Amino acid sequence: MANQMTERLRYFAAVVLMSSVVNVGTAQFSFAIPDAIKLLKGSWRGSGTASPSKGARERISCRVKYDVRAMTVVQNVNCAGADYRINVKANLTVRGNTISGSWQETHFNYSGGLSGSVRGNVISARILGVSFSGRMNIKVSSRRQTVSITRYDAKSKKYRNMANITLRK
């Protein structure tokens, strides 16, 4: 009888231990969406400048829409100037302070992936594609965001300013 009690206690202890290990293991995968990502939700409008790889810098107007759900973000960007147009759709996954995903630009037919991080109210991403490589930084508040995009120039091996845009809700 004593051996049965001891075996039951060991079994109970093992179940409790396994339960706590499973809870700790799954806890690391339940991430909260960073506030900067939540603030993106909705429609934004604004303007700025764009410097295409070929051509002069020009003023552009932009409309951007973010659909933020659970751990995914869909971004639709439409910007146009006198001689410049860009239409991008990005699908992002958010895991804690890390973002990753894919993007497609329909006007120039570029596509690729991106990865980055969220720190406070700043979202930083590295953008990679066959025809484009660069960086994007978004600084966001509840009613305003500033977007800076740089393009990597393989010849000079430097990042060149491509666009600076200010958007408001």
C-alpha positions as CSV (number, residue, x, y, z in Angstrom):
1,M,0.0,0.0,0.0
2,A,2.8,2.3,0.8
3,N,4.5,1.6,-2.5
4,Q,1.2,2.3,-4.3
5,M,1.0,5.7,-2.5
6,T,4.6,6.5,-3.4
7,E,4.0,5.6,-7.0
8,R,0.9,7.8,-7.1
9,L,2.8,10.7,-5.6
10,R,5.5,10.3,-8.1
11,Y,3.0,10.1,-10.9
12,F,1.2,13.3,-9.6
13,A,4.6,15.1,-9.3
14,A,5.5,14.1,-12.8
15,V,2.1,15.3,-14.2
16,V,2.5,18.7,-12.3
17,L,6.1,19.0,-13.6
18,M,5.1,18.2,-17.2
19,S,2.2,20.6,-17.0
20,S,4.4,23.5,-15.9
21,V,6.9,22.7,-18.6
22,V,4.2,22.7,-21.2
23,N,2.8,26.0,-19.9
24,V,6.2,27.6,-19.9
25,G,6.9,26.3,-23.4
26,T,3.6,27.7,-24.8
27,A,3.9,31.0,-23.0
28,Q,6.9,32.0,-25.0
29,F,4.8,31.7,-28.2
30,S,1.9,33.9,-27.1
31,F,3.0,37.4,-28.1
32,A,1.3,40.7,-27.6
33,I,1.1,43.0,-30.6
34,P,3.4,46.1,-30.0
35,D,1.6,49.4,-29.6
36,A,3.3,50.8,-32.7
37,I,1.7,48.1,-34.8
38,K,-1.7,48.6,-33.3
39,L,-1.5,52.4,-34.0
40,L,-1.0,51.7,-37.8
41,K,-4.6,50.3,-38.2
42,G,-6.8,52.3,-40.5
43,S,-6.4,54.7,-43.4
44,W,-3.7,57.4,-43.7
45,R,-3.0,60.2,-46.2
46,G,-0.1,62.5,-46.7
47,S,2.7,63.7,-48.9
48,G,6.5,63.8,-49.2
49,T,9.3,63.4,-51.7
50,A,10.6,60.5,-53.8
51,S,13.9,60.1,-55.5
52,P,13.7,57.4,-58.1
53,S,16.9,55.7,-59.1
54,K,16.5,57.4,-62.5
55,G,15.1,60.9,-62.6
56,A,14.8,63.9,-60.4
57,R,13.3,64.1,-56.9
58,E,9.6,65.0,-56.9
59,R,6.7,65.7,-54.6
60,I,4.3,62.8,-54.1
61,S,0.9,62.2,-52.5
62,C,0.2,59.0,-50.7
63,R,-2.7,56.9,-49.4
64,V,-1.8,54.0,-47.1
65,K,-4.2,51.5,-45.5
66,Y,-3.2,49.0,-42.8
67,D,-5.4,46.1,-41.8
68,V,-4.2,44.9,-38.5
69,R,-5.5,41.5,-37.2
70,A,-4.2,39.3,-34.5
71,M,-0.6,38.7,-35.6
72,T,-0.9,39.8,-39.2
73,V,-0.7,43.2,-40.9
74,V,-1.7,43.9,-44.5
75,Q,-0.3,47.2,-45.9
76,N,-1.5,48.8,-49.1
77,V,0.5,51.8,-50.3
78,N,-0.5,54.1,-53.2
79,C,1.8,57.0,-54.0
80,A,2.0,59.2,-57.1
81,G,3.7,62.3,-58.3
82,A,4.0,64.0,-61.7
83,D,6.3,61.3,-63.1
84,Y,6.4,58.8,-60.2
85,R,4.0,56.1,-59.1
86,I,4.3,53.2,-56.6
87,N,1.7,50.6,-55.5
88,V,2.8,48.2,-52.8
89,K,1.0,45.5,-51.0
90,A,2.8,43.9,-48.0
91,N,1.7,41.0,-45.9
92,L,3.4,40.9,-42.5
93,T,3.6,38.6,-39.5
94,V,4.2,40.1,-36.1
95,R,5.8,38.0,-33.4
96,G,6.5,40.1,-30.3
97,N,8.9,42.8,-31.5
98,T,9.8,41.0,-34.7
99,I,8.2,41.4,-38.1
100,S,8.6,39.4,-41.3
101,G,6.7,39.0,-44.5
102,S,6.5,39.6,-48.2
103,W,5.8,42.6,-50.5
104,Q,4.8,43.2,-54.1
105,E,5.0,46.4,-56.1
106,T,2.6,46.2,-59.0
107,H,3.7,49.3,-61.0
108,F,7.3,48.3,-61.4
109,N,6.7,44.6,-60.9
110,Y,9.1,44.2,-57.9
111,S,8.6,41.7,-55.1
112,G,10.5,40.3,-52.2
113,G,10.6,39.8,-48.5
114,L,11.2,41.9,-45.5
115,S,12.2,41.5,-41.9
116,G,12.6,43.8,-39.0
117,S,11.8,44.9,-35.5
118,V,9.6,47.2,-33.5
119,R,11.2,49.3,-30.8
120,G,8.9,51.7,-29.0
121,N,7.1,53.7,-31.6
122,V,9.6,52.9,-34.4
123,I,9.3,50.1,-36.9
124,S,12.5,49.2,-38.8
125,A,12.6,46.8,-41.7
126,R,15.1,45.5,-44.2
127,I,13.6,45.1,-47.6
128,L,15.0,42.5,-50.0
129,G,14.1,41.6,-53.6
130,V,15.6,40.7,-56.9
131,S,15.3,44.3,-58.2
132,F,15.3,46.2,-54.9
133,S,17.2,46.2,-51.7
134,G,16.7,48.8,-49.0
135,R,15.5,49.8,-45.6
136,M,12.3,51.4,-44.3
137,N,11.7,53.1,-41.0
138,I,8.3,54.1,-39.7
139,K,7.8,56.4,-36.7
140,V,4.2,56.3,-35.6
141,S,1.9,58.0,-33.2
142,S,-1.9,57.9,-32.8
143,R,-2.5,60.5,-35.6
144,R,0.8,60.8,-37.5
145,Q,3.5,58.6,-39.0
146,T,6.7,59.4,-40.8
147,V,8.1,57.0,-43.3
148,S,11.7,57.0,-44.6
149,I,12.8,54.6,-47.3
150,T,16.4,54.1,-48.5
151,R,17.6,52.1,-51.4
152,Y,20.9,50.2,-51.6
153,D,23.1,51.3,-54.5
154,A,25.3,48.3,-55.4
155,K,27.7,50.5,-57.4
156,S,28.5,52.8,-54.5
157,K,27.8,50.2,-51.9
158,K,25.8,52.9,-50.0
159,Y,22.2,53.4,-49.0
160,R,20.6,56.4,-50.9
161,N,17.5,58.2,-49.7
162,M,14.5,57.1,-51.8
163,A,11.4,58.6,-50.1
164,N,10.4,60.6,-47.1
165,I,6.7,60.7,-46.4
166,T,4.5,62.2,-43.6
167,L,1.1,60.6,-43.2
168,R,-1.9,61.6,-41.0
169,K,-5.1,59.8,-40.0
